[in-house]
């Protein structure tokens, strides 16, 4: 006579943990911070190269360069080179594709995760000062 091997039922706590892991995975897959991050790298170049680049009063370096700007605010970028007219560019905030998500989180909004900066890159032709 054959004896049946009892089939073990998964414990409720195991099923709950598995469900929680799956739910977290679904939420994080749509998480704007995971998708886009809170900063955006913007390449900045000028012709001629070697111009100083400022965001507000902070010197970022000389062209060409890349800088990580926070997405949540607009930034005024100034490019200056001796003998040339200064040039100013406004990096403005616009909603990105993550903003179209069905579920949005307030902490993501505060961090700027649903925003992108435009223009995505800065390239300027500096004009010599007129005598």
N, C-alpha and C positions, 0 to 999 in steps of 0.2 A: 504494500500500500504506500502510495506517495504522500508525502506531507507537503503542504503548501508553505512556502516561505512567506512570512508576513511582509506586506508592502508598507514601508515607512512613509508616513505622511509628513510633508515638510512642516516644520514648526511655524507657528504664527509669527514669531519674532523674526525668523529667517525671511519669510515672505514680505514682512513689513520693511525690512532692511533692503531687500532687493527692489521693492517698489520705490523706496525713498531714493536709492541710487539712480534708478531709471528716471525718476522725476527730476532730480538734480541735473542729470545729464542733458535732458531736454531743455531745462531752463538755461543752463550755461551755454548751450549751443546757440541760443538766441541772445545771449548776453552781449550788449554793445561793447562793454569794456573788453571782453574776450575777443570780439571781432575786430574792433578798431583801436582800442587803447584810449588813453586820455590825452595823448599828445600826437602831434602830426609833424613829421619831418618835412621841412620846406627847403629845397635847394635855392641858394641865392647867388647870382653871378652878375658881374658888371663888365662892360667894355668901356674903358680899359679895366683890367683886373687890378686888384690891390686896393680897392676902395674900402673904407671902414664902414661897418654895418652896425646900426644901433636899433634896439627895440626899446622905446621910451628913453631913459637915460643910460640903460645898460649896453655896453659895447659887447657885441657878439663875436667880433673878429673881423677879418678882411676877406674880400671876395677872391676866389669862389669859396663858398662854405655851405654847410647844411646845418640847420638848427631845428631842435624839437620845440615847437610852440604848444602851449596848452590849448586844447580845442574849445574850451568853454568861454573864451573871451576873444574879442577882436584885438589885433595888434597893429600898431603904427611902426613901420620899418623905414628907417632913414639910411640912405647910402650916400657917403660923403668922400670926396677925393680932392686933395688940394689942386687948384687950377681948374676945377670943374664945378658946374652947378650941382647943388645937392638934389637928390631925388628921394621922394617919399612915396611909399606904397602902403595901402591899408589892406591888411589881411582881415577879411570879414568872415563872420560865422554864417554857415548855411546848414540846414538839416541834411544829413546824409541818409543812405539807404537803411541804416539801422533804426532811423526814426519811424519807419513804416511798420515796425514790429507790432504784432497784436498785443503783446504784453510789454509795457514800459515800466521801468522802476525809477522812483524819484531820485535815488542815490545816483543812478546813471545820468539823469538829467543834470544834477548838480555838478557832476564831474565832466560834463561836456561830451559824453560818449555818443550822443545822437547828433553831434555837430561835426562839420568839417570846415577847414579854412580854405578860402579862395582869395587870390589865385593859389593853385597848388605849387607853383614855383615862381620865383621872381628873377627876371632877366632884364637888365636895364642898359641902355646906351647912354652914357654920361656925355653931356655937352660941355665943351670948353667954355670957360668964362670969356665974355666979350670984353675987350679993352676999353 
